[in-house]
Amino acid sequence: MAITTTGSAGIAAEVRQHYNKNLLYFARPALVHTLYSQKGVIPGGMGKTVNWRRFTKLSAATTALSEGVTPNETAMVQVNISATVAQYGSYFLFSDVVTVASIDPILDSATELLGQNAGETLDTIAQTAFNAGSNVRYAANRAGRSSVASTDTFNDTEARRIRRQMASNNVPMINVGGTSCYVAVIHPNVVFDLQGTSNYVAIGQYSDPDNIYRGKVIDLYSIKFFESSNAKVFTGAGASSIDVYSTLIMGRDATGQVDIESLGLQFIYKGSASGGTSDPLNQRQTSGWKASYAAVILNDTFLLRFESAVGS
């Protein structure tokens, strides 16, 4: 049981008589993988698995009817997509003394750390699920991830190819602030390469400053790119063991996420008087988060994974 006390490593400095009270800001990635996912909630008493359904598109009926002859019927084909929710969580365990003796607001800091941990955990679960799709393109038309070379970066031509593929597959666009577009999640290192393209427009140059969204850095060929350091990196998976970076480009209803009613993301604090006989002297308290969650690809055609190297 790892309980935090006034003598714990990293906490001892908190009980000194004088120091700089400005806590250091810790690094946190933008959590954008599910900004435009279809969201669902499983009602209580309905299990842990949710099913989405869609019907496959009909082919054009180009065969002429024969006069007076009833043609064969057309079958409706349904596709089912399921996701099973699991629980995730983390917590801190404190002594009763540490919150009184500490110069810093330990519980406030714990809540901030736990909030970031919760968001990053759920975003990483979604990132993993969304990167498991089979609809993939490799930079420079490489045959596979292991063939991606250091010069195969994301550029203007690749962006146009992606837009062409999405449009050719009739992928519906997403409405983002009244504008129809595709949405992409992109790593900062890949943004660096796109910033060198001829048609790159920096976020500060948009004529409508209200049309700026969290993490959005680039508009290019009807694709809005949202930056996140939590975008997937396939470490050492390319040619000569280079890192290969994933950029996810999605249309409407490409992905989904779900939790269980009343078991969604929640923060839980238990004070030092809540332990009963397991804490007879009221010496321990906890602060944590818990969530039920699942993320899934709803339509593989609507989610394109583009894999590339990055420039130096």
Steps between C-alpha positions, in 0.01 A plus 500: 500500500674819380381766743633856467633639829708803599809279468422366153745560215405820321283623791767575760572834336137599556545541877788746490439840657554712188527442125365620165126422508455499122442135404660394174255447214523143372489411131167380366398394148193625318232233527327514164449145371130493588401861437269390217423140595141381526426486873278242671390398848390150604195528731523332838393137496583457130838329529846621400491460121354745252417425136496748217331400173510624144386370163738455209461731203316362197676480165350699216213308333624531142338186356187588304175336607341251260152599406244311707765306694543549875871529580671327793468675831794689655616387842565751779837425658556619856840555663532480879781665696533429871708638783529368855556750778772451760586702810815704549624714787778624726524652846731659757516393865589772753562511871293738710818692591627571148205719402537705818880531509557558129551856379345415162129422452568128460139396434454771237820390328392137523168582334678677215741210452219245509291701256782505248569132560135414439482698177829363369402144590170513311660679206772232482239222505323670209832560320584130522156391377494745210850407382398134464304563178586339167447812284856629472725695263877524523699805399655491153268208417718259698377142525503487878617655825838329495570660161439861609832683458629811673419715194135384484343795679153655497484768232259695283465221244424241766226724643338526157519122455330449835225745417449327164474158662250616761283674242521208253375265774205735567609554859258753654659811644469627857335831586757702693365843589280515193773378264494155340840333514696191587674499840853375561700428816865579436823488700696827551798349317283442194357852528856622453506338155160635397605850599740488208228431243412769247136522608554499877302769682602570858221507758562868572427591139138381498268789422246380757674475840187341651545202268795374704464173688705333768811353346420597141813611317445460124225517239605326180279374215183476713691320776525658844805373686493478881839470668572256782825361637291195588465410130629148436869444427618158385844513658779353286252337260617662174791436266834518681301488826365855470185606683180500297229754588126443465262775387133402533261660249133443573159579360160513672414196715840344441551421869298451816547509874274381780471471877244356742234725646600621849843340452652762274802706600478592868736638759485342844631645827482311827594696808700376798179420691359270233705185557303345787678223686758468218629844606423512874701818567384694187855514362435446130313672219480440125434695183449327168308457176311215340334459161326239290604542138539345157598641160450337162523558125146515361587512131849407386454675166429828678824488704827518307835449672788671324849392605811703432846590618582850625757751391790613713 
